[in-house]
């Protein structure tokens, strides 16, 4: 009789275990099929009766619906039933990050890592907590560790160069952007971001060839990234290959006419930048013109170390000069509330080397203004 009872108990336990395995498998399958509403409607009220991993999948359905409170509730319940599953700790850490509770999140990421130190996601989540607190060195360490795991995810590769940039370590940032480019998917926005920053850093290093390579690849992948067109124009001006810049200028003008340009490209674009003494000169070209009235077409912004504009030198259309058959533009300057005019004409199809030379002459006070006024328009 005792043998029969024991066999019956074993049989019942086996059936119970089988049922638990079945519900877990069912929920895992439904989650994989993105049936989040179905999981919530049919299983949330009964979740407390389920095994830990099944509860985890119900919690994950809430996670995908951005219901943070229910995620925390169900992950806590899953952890209570099984303290050895690192995924539940990880998802709770991620959720706490979203809620801005970074110290608590760190605790749960560390617990997940304690249970499984081979998972790239766990270290990346930890890095996210630290970077949100501006603890850049700790974030950097976590992200680097994440990249060293088997099958590392993309995120740490995208975050490492940003931290080096934040720490004002441009050489390491550039190296990390190259590594990010080599590692992450070409289809991702992060790949485009890596290309843009490689182009920018190489441009600042005056390695125009490498900058050109990066921006040309970016434009091929993202043909409507118009800010990169402007950057590539600056590359060609840096190389003094002005003819190569013309097709990209034409594309910007076409995009302007179609109303596709936004933000700082909405009215003008930067086509060159160069140093003068301890100041950076930013050269811009305006799209719109106002024929018959005064307007500035090319504006050279003289900036200080804070990036603030101290004064400008510009090409100004001269309606009177045009009427008399002379050059379309004359040189002017706006400085300290005074507008200055220089008696030097600039043709519409001017040689940029000549224009830049004249701008430098004005900066070096080698030529004098022929007129000045306290009232100026731009």
C-alpha positions in Angstrom: 0.0 0.0 0.0 2.8 2.4 0.9 4.5 1.7 -2.5 1.3 2.5 -4.3 0.9 5.8 -2.4 4.5 6.7 -3.1 4.1 6.0 -6.8 0.9 8.1 -6.8 2.7 11.0 -5.1 5.6 10.8 -7.6 3.1 10.7 -10.5 1.3 13.8 -9.2 4.5 15.7 -8.7 5.6 14.8 -12.2 2.3 16.0 -13.6 2.7 19.3 -11.6 6.2 19.8 -12.9 5.0 19.1 -16.4 2.2 21.6 -16.1 4.7 24.2 -14.9 7.0 23.5 -17.7 4.1 23.7 -20.2 2.9 27.2 -18.9 6.5 28.5 -19.0 7.0 27.2 -22.6 3.6 28.6 -23.6 4.4 32.1 -22.2 7.9 32.1 -23.7 6.4 31.3 -27.2 3.7 33.9 -26.8 6.3 36.5 -25.8 8.5 35.6 -28.8 5.5 36.2 -31.0 5.0 39.6 -29.4 1.6 38.7 -28.0 2.0 41.0 -25.0 -1.6 42.1 -24.6 -2.7 38.4 -24.7 -0.2 37.4 -22.1 -1.4 40.2 -19.8 -5.1 39.6 -20.3 -4.9 35.8 -19.8 -2.1 35.3 -17.3 -1.5 38.4 -15.1 -4.2 37.5 -12.5 -2.9 34.0 -12.2 0.8 34.8 -12.3 1.4 34.3 -8.6 0.5 30.6 -9.1 3.1 30.2 -11.9 6.8 29.1 -11.6 9.4 31.9 -11.5 10.3 31.9 -15.2 6.7 32.0 -16.3 6.2 35.0 -14.0 9.2 36.5 -15.6 7.6 36.3 -19.1 4.4 37.9 -17.8 6.6 40.7 -16.3 8.3 41.0 -19.7 5.0 41.6 -21.4 4.4 44.5 -19.1 8.0 45.6 -19.8 7.3 45.8 -23.5 4.1 47.9 -22.7 6.3 50.2 -20.5 4.2 49.5 -17.4 7.1 49.9 -14.9 5.1 49.3 -11.7 3.8 45.9 -12.8 7.3 45.0 -14.2 8.8 45.6 -10.7 6.0 43.7 -9.0 6.3 40.6 -11.2 10.1 40.6 -11.2 10.1 40.7 -7.4 7.7 37.8 -7.4 9.9 35.9 -9.9 13.0 36.6 -7.8 11.2 35.4 -4.6 10.4 32.1 -6.2 13.9 31.7 -7.8 16.8 33.8 -6.5 19.2 32.2 -9.1 17.8 33.7 -12.3 20.0 36.7 -13.3 17.5 37.8 -16.0 14.9 38.9 -13.5 17.5 41.0 -11.6 18.6 42.5 -14.9 15.1 43.5 -16.0 14.4 45.0 -12.6 17.7 47.0 -13.0 16.7 48.2 -16.4 13.3 49.3 -15.2 14.8 51.1 -12.2 17.1 53.0 -14.6 14.0 54.1 -16.6 12.5 55.3 -13.4 15.6 57.3 -12.5 16.4 55.1 -9.4 20.0 54.5 -10.5 21.5 53.5 -7.1 18.9 50.7 -6.7 19.4 49.7 -10.3 23.1 49.3 -9.7 22.3 46.8 -6.9 20.3 44.6 -9.2 22.8 44.8 -12.1 25.5 43.7 -9.7 23.4 40.8 -8.5 22.8 39.7 -12.1 26.5 39.9 -12.7 27.2 37.9 -9.6 25.0 35.1 -10.9 26.3 35.4 -14.5 29.4 37.4 -15.3 29.5 36.4 -19.0 26.5 38.5 -20.2 27.3 41.7 -22.0 23.8 43.1 -21.3 24.3 43.1 -17.6 27.5 45.2 -17.7 26.0 47.5 -20.3 23.0 48.2 -18.0 25.4 48.9 -15.2 27.2 51.4 -17.4 23.9 53.1 -18.2 23.3 53.6 -14.4 26.7 55.1 -13.9 26.6 57.4 -17.0 23.2 58.7 -15.9 24.8 59.7 -12.6 27.7 61.3 -14.6 30.1 58.8 -13.0 32.0 58.5 -16.3 35.0 56.5 -15.1 32.8 53.8 -13.6 30.6 53.8 -16.6 33.6 53.5 -18.9 34.9 50.5 -16.9 31.5 48.8 -17.1 31.1 49.4 -20.9 34.6 48.2 -21.7 33.9 45.0 -19.7 30.7 44.6 -21.7 32.6 44.7 -24.9 34.9 41.9 -23.7 32.2 39.3 -23.3 31.1 36.7 -25.8 28.6 38.1 -28.3 28.8 41.7 -27.0 25.8 43.9 -27.8 26.2 47.2 -29.8 25.4 49.7 -27.0 28.7 49.7 -25.1 30.6 50.2 -28.4 28.5 53.3 -29.0 28.8 54.7 -25.5 32.5 54.3 -25.0 33.6 57.0 -27.5 30.9 59.4 -26.1 32.4 59.0 -22.6 35.9 59.7 -23.9 34.5 62.8 -25.6 32.9 63.9 -22.3 36.2 63.3 -20.6 37.9 65.5 -23.2 40.1 62.7 -24.6 39.6 63.2 -28.3 42.3 60.8 -29.5 40.7 57.9 -27.5 37.2 59.0 -28.6 38.3 58.8 -32.3 39.9 55.4 -31.8 36.7 54.2 -30.0 34.5 55.6 -32.8 36.5 53.6 -35.3 36.1 50.5 -33.2 32.4 51.1 -32.9 32.2 51.5 -36.7 33.9 48.1 -37.2 31.7 46.3 -34.7 28.1 47.5 -34.9 25.6 46.9 -37.7 25.7 49.2 -40.7 21.9 49.3 -40.6 21.9 51.0 -37.2 21.7 54.7 -36.4 24.7 54.2 -34.2 26.8 53.4 -37.3 25.7 56.7 -38.9 26.6 58.5 -35.7 30.1 56.8 -35.6 30.7 57.9 -39.2 29.7 61.4 -38.5 32.0 61.7 -35.5 34.9 60.1 -37.3 34.5 62.7 -40.0 34.3 65.4 -37.4 37.3 64.4 -35.4 39.4 63.7 -38.5 38.4 67.2 -39.8 39.5 68.8 -36.6 42.8 66.9 -36.9 43.0 68.4 -40.4 43.2 64.8 -41.8 40.8 65.8 -44.6 41.3 62.6 -46.6 40.0 60.4 -43.8 37.2 62.9 -43.0 36.2 62.8 -46.6 36.0 59.0 -46.6 33.8 59.0 -43.5 31.3 61.6 -44.7 31.0 60.2 -48.2 30.1 56.8 -46.8 27.6 58.4 -44.5 25.9 60.3 -47.3 25.7 57.1 -49.3 23.9 55.4 -46.4 21.8 58.4 -45.4 21.3 60.7 -48.5 19.1 63.1 -46.5 21.6 63.7 -43.8 22.1 67.3 -45.0 24.4 68.4 -42.1 26.9 65.9 -43.5 26.7 67.6 -46.9 27.8 70.8 -45.2 30.6 69.0 -43.4 31.9 67.5 -46.6 31.8 70.9 -48.2 34.1 72.1 -45.3 36.4 69.2 -46.0 36.8 70.2 -49.6 37.4 73.8 -48.7 40.0 72.6 -46.2 41.7 70.8 -49.1 41.2 73.8 -51.4 39.3 71.5 -53.8 36.5 74.0 -54.3 35.1 72.4 -57.5 34.4 69.1 -55.6 32.3 71.1 -53.1 30.0 72.5 -55.8 27.7 69.4 -56.3 27.1 69.2 -52.6 26.3 72.9 -52.4 23.8 72.4 -55.2 22.1 69.6 -53.3 21.8 71.8 -50.2 20.3 74.6 -52.3 17.8 72.1 -53.8 16.9 70.8 -50.4 16.4 74.4 -49.2 14.1 75.2 -52.1 12.1 72.0 -51.2 11.8 73.1 -47.6 13.8 70.0 -46.3 16.4 71.8 -44.3 15.9 72.3 -40.6 17.5 73.9 -37.5 20.9 75.5 -38.2 20.7 74.7 -41.9 17.3 76.4 -42.4 18.8 79.7 -43.7 22.5 79.1 -44.3 25.3 76.6 -44.0 29.0 76.6 -42.9 31.3 76.1 -45.8 34.7 76.8 -44.3 36.4 77.3 -41.0 40.0 78.4 -40.2 42.1 79.8 -37.4 43.2 83.4 -37.1 45.5 84.1 -34.2 43.7 82.5 -31.2 40.2 82.7 -32.8 38.2 80.4 -35.0 36.6 81.9 -38.1 33.4 80.2 -39.3 32.4 81.0 -42.9 28.7 80.7 -43.7 26.7 81.1 -47.0 23.1 82.2 -47.0 20.6 80.6 -49.3 18.1 83.4 -49.7 18.9 86.7 -51.4 16.9 89.9 -51.6 17.6 91.3 -55.0 17.4 95.1 -55.1 18.0 95.5 -51.3 21.0 95.1 -49.0 21.7 91.6 -47.8 24.7 89.6 -46.6 25.6 86.6 -48.6 28.8 85.2 -47.1 29.4 85.8 -43.4 32.6 85.2 -41.6 31.9 84.9 -37.9 34.9 85.7 -35.7 34.5 83.7 -32.5 36.3 83.6 -29.2 37.4 80.6 -27.1 33.8 80.3 -25.7 32.4 80.0 -29.2 30.8 83.4 -29.0 30.7 85.7 -32.0 32.8 88.9 -31.4 32.2 90.4 -34.8 31.5 89.5 -38.5 33.0 90.3 -41.9 30.7 89.7 -44.8 30.1 90.1 -48.5 27.2 92.6 -49.0 25.3 93.0 -52.2 25.5 96.5 -53.6 22.4 97.5 -55.6 24.1 100.7 -56.7 27.3 98.9 -57.8 25.3 96.4 -59.8 23.3 99.2 -61.5 26.6 100.8 -62.5 27.9 97.5 -63.9 30.4 96.8 -61.2 30.9 93.8 -58.9 27.9 92.3 -57.2 29.3 92.4 -53.6 31.4 94.7 -51.5 33.1 93.8 -48.2 31.7 95.0 -44.9 32.2 94.4 -41.2 29.9 94.7 -38.2 31.9 95.3 -35.0 31.0 96.7 -31.6 27.7 98.2 -33.0 29.3 99.8 -36.0 29.1 98.9 -39.6 32.2 99.4 -41.7 32.4 99.4 -45.5 35.5 98.5 -47.5 36.0 99.7 -51.0 36.8 96.2 -52.4 34.4 94.5 -54.9 33.8 90.8 -55.0 32.4 89.2 -58.2 29.5 86.8 -58.0 31.7 84.0 -59.4 34.6 85.0 -57.1 37.8 83.1 -56.4 37.5 82.0 -52.8 41.2 82.2 -52.3 40.9 85.9 -53.1 37.9 86.5 -50.8 39.7 84.7 -47.9 42.8 86.7 -48.5 40.8 89.9 -48.3 39.1 88.8 -45.1 42.5 88.1 -43.5 43.7 91.5 -44.6 40.7 93.1 -42.8 41.4 91.0 -39.7 45.1 92.0 -39.7 44.0 95.7 -40.3 46.0 95.8 -43.5 43.2 97.6 -45.3 41.0 100.4 -43.9 37.3 101.0 -44.1 36.2 103.7 -46.4 32.9 104.4 -44.5 31.3 103.6 -41.2 27.9 103.9 -39.6 26.3 103.2 -36.3 23.3 101.7 -38.1 23.8 98.4 -40.0 21.5 95.8 -41.4 22.2 92.1 -41.9 
